[in-house]
Amino acid sequence: MTVDLHCHSTASDGTLTPSALVERAHSRGIRTLALTDHDTLEGLDEARTAAQAMDMQLINGVELSCCWSGVTIHVLGYDFSSDIPVLHQAMDELRHGRWQRAQAIAERLADKGMPGALEGARAIQHELGDSENAPARPHFAEFLVRTGHVRDRTEAFRKWLGAGKLGDIKQHWPTLEQTVATLRTAGAWISLAHPWQYELTNSKRRRLVLAFAQAGGHALEVANGMQPLQQVGALSKLIREFGLMASAGSDFHTPSLWSELGVYRPLPDDLPALCRRFRLDRCRLLSEQGAA
């Protein structure tokens, strides 16, 4: 049984609808999938219907934005009850915050001579699928490419949208501790997403993991796609130090870019795998290096 615990659909910043995402996962041999869209549960019902039709297991998932020590952090929640009022309240607040952020990004881009970004990003979002959520930074990046302000999405993030740039707006996110508490109330298993992607020193990353563990988090995402092996090793050491579990996933957003469904580094054999807590008959995390 292949498992992927991190992917995104058009409900947030992916390019496949939830049902198309499930179909692609099934075609790649994945039989247990967690849809983890950013700050929304909007795609779960559609994904579950598609998964049931293909005899797949869909795990409730979400990737929540929060703030720790002035840095935007992402936390993954799994296998939770989706009818908990505090969770829906948190989703509503995050949805509102994302619209505020989108408006702020558009205003900042306009101040730099790039007007119409909100409308443009929203139009690109609608090309991909029907969503009432705010456009995300990848939609703004595509707008900047299409309007000729940058050569490609990489340049858009490097110059305007990435960490420390004008699109990196944090004030609308709850704290790490609040986010973990919300997910625990919903009965979720909680993993710190891609700990190596944050621009932190090694000592500050360790403090982040300590804060996450003290807040009640359960796991670290040791393998995020085909990240370098030395990062997997360093995160594995933190898991052993703090007694956490390990999770892994592709972080898939769209075909033919940086990740593919089911493709990620294997977990070291001695680490306790978070997916074993999901009542699976078998849980085998596979790396499919070389798979297209």
Legacy VTK file of the C-alpha trace (Angstrom):
# vtk DataFile Version 3.0
C-alpha trace
ASCII
DATASET POLYDATA
POINTS 292 float
0.000 0.000 0.000
1.575 3.290 -1.056
0.838 6.375 1.002
1.117 10.108 0.337
0.428 12.431 3.265
0.981 15.828 1.646
-0.638 17.186 -1.516
-2.709 20.120 -2.732
-5.677 20.668 -5.034
-7.426 23.660 -6.575
-9.121 24.181 -3.214
-5.894 25.994 -2.326
-2.822 26.393 -4.556
-2.767 23.161 -6.559
-3.679 22.878 -10.229
-5.765 19.670 -10.172
-9.302 19.487 -8.827
-9.706 17.229 -5.786
-11.235 14.444 -7.890
-8.554 14.728 -10.590
-5.886 14.653 -7.890
-7.323 11.430 -6.457
-7.496 9.884 -9.929
-3.848 10.762 -10.569
-2.859 9.333 -7.192
-4.722 6.098 -7.942
-3.048 5.788 -11.343
0.314 6.005 -9.592
-0.508 3.169 -7.218
-1.346 5.266 -4.167
-4.080 3.700 -2.070
-3.982 5.949 0.999
-3.977 9.708 0.432
-4.208 12.754 2.680
-5.415 15.892 0.916
-3.733 18.745 2.809
-4.880 21.986 1.227
-3.798 25.256 2.776
-6.167 26.593 5.436
-9.291 24.953 4.035
-11.297 21.735 4.138
-13.168 22.691 0.965
-11.835 19.885 -1.226
-12.274 16.960 1.167
-15.845 15.959 0.253
-15.126 15.838 -3.476
-11.876 13.971 -2.884
-13.561 11.439 -0.611
-16.295 10.703 -3.155
-13.637 10.075 -5.809
-11.559 7.953 -3.437
-14.509 5.760 -2.481
-15.263 5.106 -6.148
-11.706 3.801 -6.603
-11.511 1.887 -3.322
-8.899 4.266 -1.913
-8.588 5.509 1.645
-8.762 9.292 1.981
-7.499 10.705 5.266
-8.823 14.058 6.423
-5.940 16.485 6.089
-5.143 20.181 6.177
-2.050 22.410 6.164
-2.544 25.368 8.492
-0.599 28.611 8.428
0.684 30.049 11.673
3.429 32.263 13.018
6.346 31.471 15.309
9.092 33.925 16.247
8.236 36.165 13.292
8.333 33.318 10.766
5.389 31.857 8.831
5.171 28.150 9.698
2.952 25.406 8.257
1.443 22.659 10.389
-0.188 19.515 8.966
-3.234 17.984 10.657
-4.432 14.436 9.917
-7.279 12.036 10.619
-9.324 14.610 12.523
-13.037 15.049 13.015
-14.192 17.677 10.530
-17.327 18.679 12.458
-15.576 20.295 15.447
-16.800 23.923 15.839
-13.408 25.269 16.918
-11.862 23.878 13.731
-14.450 25.570 11.546
-13.957 28.818 13.437
-10.217 28.569 12.789
-10.886 27.878 9.083
-13.142 30.945 8.859
-10.500 33.133 10.476
-7.777 31.794 8.210
-9.995 32.250 5.146
-10.558 35.883 6.138
-6.844 36.299 6.802
-5.967 34.898 3.387
-8.270 37.398 1.685
-6.657 40.201 3.678
-3.238 38.917 2.686
-4.210 38.708 -1.000
-5.457 42.284 -0.913
-2.276 43.444 0.801
-0.075 41.643 -1.747
-2.003 43.260 -4.595
-1.672 46.711 -3.039
2.067 46.269 -2.524
2.554 45.091 -6.096
0.537 48.052 -7.371
2.806 50.383 -5.401
5.720 48.837 -7.338
4.085 49.494 -10.702
2.264 46.172 -11.103
-1.470 46.949 -10.860
-4.402 44.563 -11.214
-2.736 41.680 -9.408
-5.707 40.596 -7.292
-8.079 40.440 -10.234
-5.437 38.760 -12.370
-4.533 36.174 -9.757
-8.210 35.465 -9.127
-8.814 34.912 -12.857
-5.916 32.444 -12.986
-7.327 30.669 -9.947
-10.713 30.340 -11.682
-9.070 28.872 -14.771
-7.958 25.952 -12.608
-11.209 25.339 -10.755
-14.053 26.884 -8.825
-12.907 28.011 -5.382
-14.170 30.704 -3.050
-10.832 30.863 -1.266
-8.431 33.740 -1.797
-5.793 33.416 -4.522
-2.453 32.243 -3.156
1.086 33.304 -3.969
1.463 30.821 -6.878
-1.530 32.504 -8.539
0.112 35.911 -8.076
3.359 34.480 -9.449
1.599 33.275 -12.592
-0.012 36.714 -12.975
3.422 38.354 -12.831
4.712 35.944 -15.487
1.774 36.510 -17.829
1.997 40.294 -17.511
5.714 40.269 -18.284
6.945 41.557 -14.934
9.097 38.448 -14.389
10.474 35.679 -16.579
9.105 32.768 -14.570
7.630 31.771 -11.222
11.047 31.289 -9.685
11.901 34.917 -10.354
8.480 35.996 -9.052
9.171 34.383 -5.706
12.809 35.487 -5.606
11.987 39.144 -6.272
8.496 39.701 -4.933
6.691 36.824 -3.219
9.181 34.669 -1.309
10.357 34.782 2.287
11.286 38.295 3.334
9.784 39.849 0.195
6.671 42.014 -0.100
4.415 38.975 -0.531
5.578 37.443 2.749
2.799 38.775 4.980
2.479 37.194 8.417
0.204 39.344 10.513
-2.963 37.421 9.687
-1.816 34.060 11.068
-2.453 32.616 14.554
0.440 31.468 16.714
1.996 28.028 16.476
0.619 27.179 19.906
-2.927 28.248 18.964
-2.819 26.200 15.772
-1.603 23.037 17.486
-4.270 23.489 20.173
-6.996 23.804 17.517
-5.900 20.600 15.806
-5.633 18.713 19.084
-9.202 19.767 19.927
-10.293 18.219 16.608
-8.511 14.980 17.505
-5.836 15.401 14.842
-2.417 13.876 14.533
-0.132 16.855 13.983
3.074 17.159 11.962
5.373 20.123 11.403
5.497 20.596 7.623
8.846 20.744 5.760
10.941 22.039 8.690
13.947 22.608 6.432
12.165 25.002 4.069
11.984 27.821 6.600
14.886 30.258 6.497
16.231 29.372 9.937
19.621 28.681 11.411
20.142 25.175 12.736
19.835 26.404 16.317
16.617 28.293 15.589
15.185 25.286 13.746
15.865 23.206 16.841
14.048 25.804 18.971
11.101 25.627 16.562
10.918 21.848 16.903
11.151 22.175 20.690
8.310 24.732 20.712
6.233 22.491 18.454
6.776 19.469 20.687
6.000 21.464 23.848
2.784 22.738 22.239
1.631 19.139 21.717
2.750 18.318 18.173
3.318 14.691 17.273
5.597 14.451 14.240
8.047 16.099 11.869
7.780 15.846 8.097
11.189 14.259 7.646
10.787 13.662 3.914
9.201 16.369 1.760
9.520 15.200 -1.824
13.072 14.470 -2.930
14.764 16.891 -0.547
18.505 16.326 0.014
19.437 13.287 2.047
21.469 15.350 4.515
18.304 17.235 5.465
16.471 13.965 6.046
19.322 12.898 8.292
19.357 16.128 10.290
15.583 16.044 10.828
15.794 12.395 11.847
18.211 13.406 14.614
15.666 15.948 15.887
12.968 13.266 15.922
15.159 11.019 18.040
16.081 13.886 20.354
12.513 15.015 21.027
10.742 11.651 20.823
8.522 12.579 17.881
7.128 10.530 14.996
8.051 10.911 11.330
5.818 11.779 8.388
6.538 11.973 4.669
4.801 13.191 1.530
5.330 14.534 -1.952
3.960 18.060 -1.334
2.463 17.725 -4.802
0.926 20.845 -6.358
0.963 20.337 -10.108
2.258 17.857 -12.683
5.727 18.361 -14.146
7.090 20.718 -11.512
9.092 20.031 -8.359
7.182 17.022 -7.082
5.021 14.092 -8.129
2.455 12.147 -6.159
4.034 9.317 -4.222
7.612 10.528 -4.762
9.615 11.260 -1.608
12.644 10.040 0.273
12.187 6.884 2.349
12.126 7.265 6.113
15.001 5.771 8.120
13.991 2.345 9.388
14.311 3.215 13.079
11.880 6.148 13.017
8.252 5.621 14.142
6.026 6.441 11.158
3.045 8.691 11.832
0.919 6.905 9.243
0.844 3.809 11.430
-1.514 5.755 13.694
-4.139 5.965 10.941
-5.520 2.456 11.449
-4.045 1.192 8.197
-3.728 -2.554 7.641
-0.293 -1.869 6.203
1.694 1.347 6.029
4.702 1.306 3.757
6.299 4.630 2.839
7.967 4.254 -0.542
10.365 6.356 -2.541
9.735 6.142 -6.257
12.938 7.651 -7.541
12.887 7.677 -11.287
9.102 7.404 -11.512
7.553 10.019 -13.765
LINES 1 293
292 0 1 2 3 4 5 6 7 8 9 10 11 12 13 14 15 16 17 18 19 20 21 22 23 24 25 26 27 28 29 30 31 32 33 34 35 36 37 38 39 40 41 42 43 44 45 46 47 48 49 50 51 52 53 54 55 56 57 58 59 60 61 62 63 64 65 66 67 68 69 70 71 72 73 74 75 76 77 78 79 80 81 82 83 84 85 86 87 88 89 90 91 92 93 94 95 96 97 98 99 100 101 102 103 104 105 106 107 108 109 110 111 112 113 114 115 116 117 118 119 120 121 122 123 124 125 126 127 128 129 130 131 132 133 134 135 136 137 138 139 140 141 142 143 144 145 146 147 148 149 150 151 152 153 154 155 156 157 158 159 160 161 162 163 164 165 166 167 168 169 170 171 172 173 174 175 176 177 178 179 180 181 182 183 184 185 186 187 188 189 190 191 192 193 194 195 196 197 198 199 200 201 202 203 204 205 206 207 208 209 210 211 212 213 214 215 216 217 218 219 220 221 222 223 224 225 226 227 228 229 230 231 232 233 234 235 236 237 238 239 240 241 242 243 244 245 246 247 248 249 250 251 252 253 254 255 256 257 258 259 260 261 262 263 264 265 266 267 268 269 270 271 272 273 274 275 276 277 278 279 280 281 282 283 284 285 286 287 288 289 290 291
